[in-house]
Amino acid sequence: MTHLLVLAAPILIIALLRSYRSRSTAAPAPKPRPQHRAPVSFDAAAYGLVPRESLDPTRSGPPAPEHVRRQSQAVADAAWNGDWRTAATHVAAPGTDWDARWSRFELLRAIAREDDAWLKEWRTADPDNCDAAALEADLMVHRAWEIRGGGFAREVPAERMARFRELLPAAIEAARRAAPLDPANPAPWVVMVTAARGAQYKPEQFRPLWEGLVARAPHHYEGHWQGMQYWCAKWYGTNGKMMAFAEQAMDGAPAGSPLPGIYLHALSELAGRGSGLPTGPAAQARLAAVARALAEVRPEDERLPGLRHLLAHHLGEAGMPAEALEQFRLIGRWCGAQVWCEQGDPVEAFHAARAEAVRTSGTEPLPPTLRTKNADISLHS
């Protein structure tokens, strides 16, 4: 069996899995946003932006470096050839950098979803390994959602719903059994927090899971994304509870963490429900703080490009066009983010948002001698 195509771009696979995760919440699809168009006369290069004809709608940011792609493919090839030890070493290598470790955990999930024979061998050979046990539980969560699908509960056939209801509690119990195998490892707790809303856990059941997670990894990005989903209005919270959760995560984030980006995801949840977004000086100050926080995140962080797209969009919506324009310059030519794709043509939506940021900020064109130079820099970003 050939698996090369599946993991030729592992970071893309992870992004697709996150997209599936977002759709698996049984929420109605957002209504298409109206398509705006940039004036024909708008010359992006005159403002230090990539020309429209050079925009790339196939991805939201640059591909992973070649050495990362090769390493990920090597882990996959080894696993599919029966060598689970390479996967075990790979996921444990970041030590207590739990965000980096979770990123590798997601890669192993992608590999196992294609062929999990190696994971079964790992569990048999090393039954006390926490990562393997947590990964097994995590796969149960994702397979449960695959069985259920992303529609409303009333649209799911009874036999599929019954199977879904069986698998999620079983996944939580599997994660509970994994947790004592490495008491410091937050992975089993992330799995439990992820499964809780589908398992219909009430807040009093959810809180101990959340406390267990943050006791081990207080700034875990994926854990907070899942926690935000739990507290949103379509699950077991309200708009107010979700925003309070996102603001608390943002305020407690250490320098260099992408965690303030959770606030942007919360804004997108509000917009997706047709709820009003925060306005006024306090809301603008929040967005300015997110921009400052993202400026300190490592440029190679795989979450950064997607967060910059959300930030540019929400800055524009909040009446901060100059700040939005700066984000567009940092983004460069990549325009395949969901926030633009859901408007129809991502190239046109992205280009129109840039044009609007230029117009409403009153930004003056660059001197002609700098235009080509800046456009070239953006093209290679």
N, C-alpha and C positions, 0 to 999 in steps of 0.2 A: 504494500500500500504506500502511495506517495502522499506525503503531507507537506511538502515544501511550500506549496502555494499558500496554505493556510497560515503559516507563520512567517512568510517572507517579510512581512512588516508587523512585528509583534506589537508594537506600540499602537498601531492602527487597530489591531484585533482587540486590544484592551479598551480602546476608545469605543469600539463597536459594542463590546460587552457592557460598558457603562451606559451607552445609549439604550441598549435593551433593558438594562436595569431601570432606567428612567421611565421607559414605556410600560414596564411591568407593574404599574401601580394602579391599574384599572381606572385611570382618570380619563375623561373625555379628551379627544385630541383638540389642541388649541385651534381656534379659527384662524385661517390664513390672514396674515396682516396685509393691509393694502400695499400694493407695489408702488414704490416711488421711483422716479427716474431723475437722474442728474441732468442738468442742462447740457445740451450738446457742446456748448462753449466752454464747459468746465475742463481746465487743463490741470490734471492732478500733479504732474511733474513740477508745475510752477509753485507748488506749495510743499515740496519735499516729499511727495507721495508717489507710489508706483503708478505708472500709467495704466489706464483701464485695460488695454490690450495685453498687459503682462500679468494681470491678476490670475491666481490659481484657485479655482473653486473645488479642487479635489481633496483638500485637507485644510485644517484650521491652523496649522503651523508646520514648521520644517520637519522633515523626516528625522527619525532617530539617527545618530551617527552610525557609520558603517560597522564600527567595532561592536556597538550595542546590538545591532541586528544580527551580526554573526554569532555573538555570544548567545543570544536568545535562540537562534536556530540550532546551535550546537546542543543546548539544553534539551530542546524538543527532540532532536534526532537521537540523542542518547536515551531519552525516556522511551521513545517509540521502539528503540532497539533493546529494551529491557533493562537499561541501566538507570535505576531510580536514584542511585547515590549522587549522580551529578545534579539532579534536581534538588536533593536534600541539601547539598553543599551550597548550591546557588541561592536558595531562599534564606539560608541561615547566615550568609556572608556579611550582610549589613549589620549584624549584631543587634544592638538596641535602637538603631535608627528604624523605628517601626513603620514610618511612612515608606521608606525605601524598601523595607522588607515586604510590606503589603503590595507594592508594585510588582515585586517578583512573585508573590503569592498569586496575583492575578494572572501573571504569565503562566504559572503552573496550572491554574484553572483552565486557561485557554487550551493548553496542551492536553489536559485530561478530558476536556469536553470532546476533543477529537478522538482520543483513544486512551482509556484509563487503566489498561491492563498493568502498566507500570506502577500506578498508584496502589492497586490491589496488592502487588508484590511488595511494595514498600510497607504497607500496613501489616502484612504478614511477617515480614522480616524484622520490622522494628515497631512493634505495636505500641511502644511507649513514646513515640515521637509525636510531639504536639503539633508540629506543622502538618504532618501527614494526616493526623486525625482531624484537625481543623479543616483541611482541604477537602476531606471526604464529606464532612458536614456541610461545607460551603457548596459543594456540587449538588447535594441534596436540595438545598435552597433554590439554586438556579434551575434544576430539573423540575422542581415543583412548579415554578413560574412558567416554564416552557409548557407543561401539561395544562396549566390553567389558561394561559394566554393573557392578553392585556385588555380584554373587554370588560364591560360591567358584569357584576355577579349574575344578573338575570340572563345574560347572554351565554354563560358557560354551561355546557351540558352537565347534567347531574353527576355522571360517572367521573368526569374530569374534575369537577369540584370536590367530589369525595376523595379522590386520590390526592389532590392538592392539600386538603385538610389533614390527610394522614401524614404526608411527607414533611410538612413544615414543623409540627411538634416533634416529629422524629429527628429532624435536623437539629432542632434546639437541644434535644436530649443528647445527641451525638456531640454537639459542641460543648455541652456541660461536662461530658465525660472527658473531652480533650483538655479542658482548662487546667485540671490539676497536674497534667503531665509536664507543664512548664508554667508555674504560677505567674511568672513575669510576662508571659507572651499574651498580647491583647487579641491575637487573631481569633480564638474561639469566641471572644466577647463581641467582636465585630460581626461575626456570623450570627450570633444570637440577636444582636440589635437589628441586623438586617432582616431576620426572619420574623421578628416580633409583630410587625404590623400585619403581615399576611396571616400570621397565626392568631390574630385577633386579641393580642395581649392588651389588657387595659393599662392605663397609666401606672397603677400601683404594682402591676407585674413588670412593666417596662423599666421603671426607675432602678430597681436593683441591677438589671442588666447594664444599664447606662453607667451606673456607679462603678460596676466592676470593670467596665472598659476604661473610663477616664482615670481610675485608680492606677492603671497600668500604662496608659498612653493618653495623657490629658489633652493633647493637641492633635490627635489622630484625624487626618483629613477625611478619609473614607468613613470612619466611624461617625464623624460630625455630619457628613452628607446624609447618612442613613438616619441619624437622629433628627435632622431637620425634616426629613420626609415623614417620620413618625408624628412630629408635632404640627404638620401642616393641616389645613382644614379638610382635605380630602381623606384624611386618615383619623387620627385620634386627638387632634388639636384644633387650633383656630389660627386665623391670620396673625392675631396678636401674639399667641404663644410661639408660633414659628419665628416671627421677627425678633421676639425677645431672645429666643434660643440662638439665632444667628448673630445678634448683636453681642451676646455674652461670649460666644466663640470668638468673634472678632476682637473684642476688647481684651481677651486673655491670651491672644496668640503671641508667641515669641517673635522677635525680629527674624526675618528670613523665612518665616513660614507662609505658605499660601493659604492658610486657614481663613484669613479675612475674606477670601473669595466666596466662602459659604454665604456671606451676606448677599452677594450678587445672585447666587442661585435662589435665595429666598425671594428676592425681588422678581426673578423670572417666574417663580411659582405664583406670586401675586398676579402678575401680568397674565399668566396662562389661565387663571380663574376669572379674569375680567375685573379683578379688584383694583382699587385705586392704589397707586404707588405713593410712598412718602414724599412730601413736598416741603419746600421751605429751607431756611438756612441749616437746620439740624440735619436734614436729609442730604443736602449738598456737602456738609462737613463729613458725613459718613463716607460718601463716595470719594472725597478727597483723601480721607484716611486710607481707604482701600487702595487707591492709586499709590500712595506713599509706601504702603506695605508691599505691594507687588513689585515695586522698584527694588526691594531688597531681596526678592526671591532669586535663587540661582537661575541664570538664563536658560540652563539646560533642563530645568524642571518641566516634565511633560505636561503638567496642568496649566502652566503659565499662559501659553497661547490662547487656550479656550477662555481663560479668565479675562484676558485682555479684550477679547471680542465682547464678552458680556459687559465689561467695564465701559468700553467705548460706547456701546449701545445705551447703557443706563445713564452715562454722563450726558449724552445727547438728549435723552428724555428728560433729564433733570435741569436742563437749561445751562449746561456747563460745556459749551461747544469748544472752547479753547483747550480744555483738558481732554475732551474727546479726540480732538485733532492730534494731540500728542500721542494718544494710544494708537491711533491709526498709523502714525509714523512708525511706532514700535512694532506693530503687527506686520508691516511690510506687504508682501503680495498675496498672503494666504487669506482666502475669504470663504472657506468651506465650513465655517462654524454654523451650528444649528440656528442661531439667532438670525442669520441671513438666509439660510436655506429654507426656513419655514415661511419666508416672504415670497417665495417663487424662484426667481432667478437670483442666486446668491451674488453673482458678480454685479448685477445692477443694483441690488439692495445695498451691498457694501459700498459701491461707488457713490450711490445717492446719499448715503449717510455721511460719507466723507465730504461730499460737496456741500451738504447742509451745514456741517461743522465749520467749514471754511466760510460760508456765507454769513452765518449768524454770529461767528466770532469776530468778523471784520478783519480777518488775517490778510495781510498784504502779500502779494507774490514775492518770491525770492528773486534776487538779481539773476538775469539770464545765465551768467557764468556758473552759478551754483545749482541750477536746475538739473542738469544731466548728472552731475556728481551725486546729488542726493538721491535721485531716482535709481542710480546704479547701486548705491549702498543698500537701499531698500530691497532691490531685486535679489540681493544675495543674503538677505537677513533670514 
